[in-house]
Amino acid sequence: MSAETMHPEAQKRATETLVKVVNSTGFPLQLGIKRKVEETYNTHHWSVLSMEHPWKNPETDGAGYADLILLSNCKSQVMIIECKRMLDVEWIFLTPTANRGGQPRHWTVANAWISHGKEDLLRFGWERMQTEPVGYRSEFCGIPKMDNKATTMLERIGSELIDATEAIADQERLLCKGQNLLRAYHPVIITSAPLKVCKFSTADVNEEGEITHCEFEEVPFVRFHKCLGGRLGDLSKSTNLPEVLKEHERTIYVVNASKIVQFLENCQSALKFDPPSASKIDPPQRLILV
């Protein structure tokens, strides 16, 4: 029976079923984010550089497509974005403190991929840098109905996003031969899920592994910060296990989709060191590395 000959109610139900299928792909969220970024450019000054961008990381044999790539108007900041649609769930990030009554730290530091230089790049790798906006940082996430699979899911998505970020940075390195390249690449997950932080003291965890006192706060974004990628790099710079951990930590921004314009508007960076060509770089392009 064709759609033209179906009863109106049956046709309506059939359409609703098809719409659910389309929405479940997550592509409408990706397209909606793209349009939102483009429509609000004059507010935040980030532009869409690419969508469904192909990448391949020879170090991991990983390959895929970046949902969106955004570029700041000063040309020194790039966001590699994965869009994640979630229904009827909240993402809850743990932000523990050591002392009762203490508040979780608000962070300005993140680990980003830095590319700087010409053919012989002065910098090409993950480095700590100061970024805005200021916000909470967490390495653990809970999602209702997913139990301990929540962090595993984020680690899987995050590891692939790290691979994509490295691969896309390498693409630009090859494309910009002979040019003075200055880029900071930030991996970002944009989700439709509300984001909350669970603030508690580790002193309030009982012997059954349960938190006896905590507070929740809804936030526009969180820095998801931990070792991601599933591989170890050069250990020659490390002399002990804590240094190995620090060397391999990565930062992924997890942003609520309804707050993306606010997030982009507040993103800022600047450069702390003076490279040989610093005089040729406009002040807005500067990055603070720490």
C-alpha positions in Angstrom: 0.0 0.0 0.0 1.4 3.4 -1.0 1.6 6.3 1.3 -1.1 8.1 -0.8 -3.7 5.3 -0.2 -3.0 4.8 3.5 -5.4 6.0 6.2 -4.3 9.3 7.6 -3.7 7.9 11.0 -1.7 5.0 9.6 0.3 7.3 7.5 1.0 9.5 10.5 2.3 6.5 12.5 4.4 5.3 9.6 5.9 8.8 9.3 6.6 9.0 13.0 8.4 5.6 12.8 10.6 6.8 10.0 11.4 10.0 11.8 12.5 8.0 14.8 14.8 6.0 12.6 16.3 9.1 11.1 16.7 10.8 14.5 18.4 7.7 16.0 21.2 8.0 13.5 22.4 11.1 15.3 22.9 12.9 12.0 20.2 15.5 12.7 22.0 16.6 15.8 25.2 17.0 13.8 23.5 19.0 11.2 21.7 21.1 13.8 24.9 21.9 15.5 26.5 22.9 12.2 23.7 25.3 11.4 23.7 26.7 14.9 27.4 27.4 14.7 27.0 29.1 11.3 24.0 31.2 12.3 25.7 32.5 15.5 29.2 33.2 14.0 29.0 36.9 14.9 28.6 35.9 18.5 31.5 33.5 18.9 33.6 33.9 15.7 34.1 30.1 15.1 33.5 28.8 11.6 32.8 25.3 10.3 35.9 24.2 8.4 34.8 20.7 7.5 32.0 18.1 8.1 32.3 14.3 7.9 36.0 14.8 7.5 37.9 11.6 6.7 41.0 10.7 8.8 43.4 7.8 9.2 45.9 7.5 12.0 48.9 5.4 10.9 50.1 5.0 14.5 46.9 3.1 15.5 45.5 2.0 12.2 42.3 3.8 13.3 40.2 5.5 10.6 36.9 7.3 10.5 35.1 10.6 9.9 35.1 13.6 12.1 31.6 14.9 12.5 32.7 18.6 12.5 35.9 20.6 12.5 35.6 24.2 13.7 38.2 27.0 13.2 38.5 30.1 15.3 38.7 33.5 13.5 42.3 34.0 14.6 43.1 30.7 12.8 45.1 29.2 15.7 42.4 27.2 17.4 40.7 24.0 15.9 38.0 21.9 17.4 37.6 18.2 16.3 34.0 17.4 17.2 32.0 14.2 17.8 28.3 14.6 18.2 26.5 12.2 20.5 22.7 12.0 20.8 21.4 10.5 24.0 17.8 10.1 25.1 16.3 10.6 28.6 19.7 10.2 30.4 22.0 12.5 32.2 25.8 12.3 32.2 27.1 12.5 35.7 30.8 13.3 36.2 32.5 12.7 39.6 34.5 15.6 41.0 35.8 14.3 44.4 37.8 16.3 46.9 40.0 15.1 49.7 38.5 17.1 52.5 34.9 17.4 53.8 33.4 20.8 52.9 35.9 21.4 50.1 34.9 22.4 46.7 36.2 20.8 43.4 38.8 22.8 41.6 37.8 24.9 38.6 40.4 24.2 35.9 42.0 26.5 33.3 44.5 23.9 32.1 43.9 21.3 29.4 46.0 19.0 27.3 45.8 20.0 23.6 47.6 19.0 20.4 50.1 21.8 19.5 51.5 22.2 16.0 54.0 25.1 15.6 56.7 25.8 13.0 57.5 25.1 9.4 59.0 21.8 8.0 61.0 21.2 11.1 58.2 21.8 13.6 59.3 23.3 16.9 56.3 21.7 18.6 54.2 18.8 17.3 52.4 16.8 20.1 50.2 16.9 23.2 51.0 19.7 25.6 49.4 21.4 28.6 47.9 24.8 27.9 45.7 27.4 29.6 42.3 27.6 28.1 39.0 29.3 28.8 36.2 28.9 29.8 37.1 27.7 33.3 35.3 24.6 34.5 35.2 21.3 36.3 37.5 18.4 35.4 36.7 14.7 35.8 38.0 11.3 34.8 34.9 9.3 35.8 31.3 9.4 34.4 28.1 7.7 35.3 25.1 7.3 33.1 21.8 5.9 34.4 21.0 2.4 33.1 24.5 1.9 31.9 26.2 1.1 35.2 30.0 1.0 34.7 29.6 1.0 30.9 29.3 4.8 30.9 33.0 5.6 31.4 33.9 2.7 29.1 31.7 4.3 26.4 33.3 7.7 26.9 36.7 6.2 26.9 36.0 4.4 23.6 34.6 7.6 22.0 37.3 9.7 23.5 40.1 7.4 22.3 38.8 7.5 18.8 38.5 11.2 19.0 42.1 11.5 20.2 43.2 9.4 17.2 41.2 11.6 14.9 42.7 14.8 16.4 46.3 13.5 15.8 45.5 12.4 12.3 43.9 15.7 11.3 46.7 17.7 12.8 49.1 15.6 10.7 47.0 16.3 7.6 47.4 20.0 8.1 51.1 19.6 8.8 51.5 18.0 5.3 49.2 20.6 3.7 51.0 23.6 5.2 54.6 22.7 4.2 56.7 25.8 3.8 54.2 27.8 5.9 54.5 28.9 9.5 51.9 26.8 11.1 50.4 27.6 14.6 47.5 25.5 15.7 46.0 24.1 18.9 43.7 21.2 18.3 41.0 20.5 20.9 38.9 17.3 20.9 35.2 18.0 21.8 32.2 15.8 22.4 28.8 17.6 22.0 25.9 15.7 23.5 22.2 16.2 23.8 22.4 14.8 27.4 22.3 17.1 30.4 25.6 17.3 32.2 25.9 17.2 35.9 28.8 17.0 38.3 28.7 15.0 41.6 30.6 16.9 44.2 31.7 14.9 47.3 34.6 14.2 49.6 36.4 10.8 49.5 36.1 10.9 53.3 32.3 10.4 52.7 32.8 7.0 50.9 31.8 4.1 53.2 33.2 0.6 53.3 30.5 -0.6 50.9 31.8 1.9 48.3 28.8 4.2 48.6 28.9 8.0 48.9 27.0 9.1 52.0 26.9 12.8 51.2 27.2 14.7 47.9 25.9 17.6 45.9 24.9 17.8 42.3 25.3 20.7 39.9 24.2 21.0 36.3 27.0 22.4 34.1 27.3 23.5 30.4 30.5 21.5 29.9 33.1 19.3 31.6 36.8 18.6 30.9 37.0 14.8 30.6 40.7 14.3 31.5 42.5 11.0 31.7 44.8 8.6 29.7 43.0 7.9 26.4 44.1 6.3 23.2 45.2 2.9 24.6 48.9 3.2 23.8 52.1 4.4 25.3 54.3 6.9 23.6 58.0 7.8 24.2 58.9 7.1 27.8 62.3 8.6 27.6 61.1 11.9 29.1 59.7 10.1 32.2 61.6 8.9 35.2 58.8 7.4 37.3 55.2 6.1 37.0 53.5 9.4 37.9 55.4 11.1 35.1 54.3 8.4 32.7 50.7 9.1 33.7 51.0 12.8 33.3 52.7 12.5 29.9 49.8 10.4 28.6 46.8 12.4 30.0 44.5 14.0 27.4 41.6 16.4 27.8 38.3 16.1 25.9 35.7 18.8 26.3 32.2 17.4 26.8 29.6 20.1 26.0 25.8 20.1 26.3 24.4 20.8 22.8 22.2 23.6 24.1 25.2 25.4 25.5 27.5 25.2 22.4 27.2 28.9 21.5 28.0 29.9 25.1 31.0 27.5 25.1 32.4 28.8 21.8 31.9 32.4 22.8 34.0 31.9 26.0 36.8 29.9 24.4 40.0 31.9 24.4 43.8 31.1 24.3 47.2 32.9 24.0 50.9 32.0 23.7 53.3 32.1 26.7 56.5 31.3 24.9 58.1 33.5 22.2 58.9 31.4 19.1 61.3 32.7 16.5 58.5 34.1 14.4 56.5 35.5 17.3 56.7 39.0 15.8 54.8 37.8 12.8 52.0 36.3 14.8 49.1 38.5 15.7 48.3 38.7 19.5 44.9 37.0 19.2 46.7 33.9 17.9 48.8 33.4 21.0 48.5 30.2 23.0 49.4 29.8 26.7 51.4 26.6 27.2 52.2 25.6 30.7 
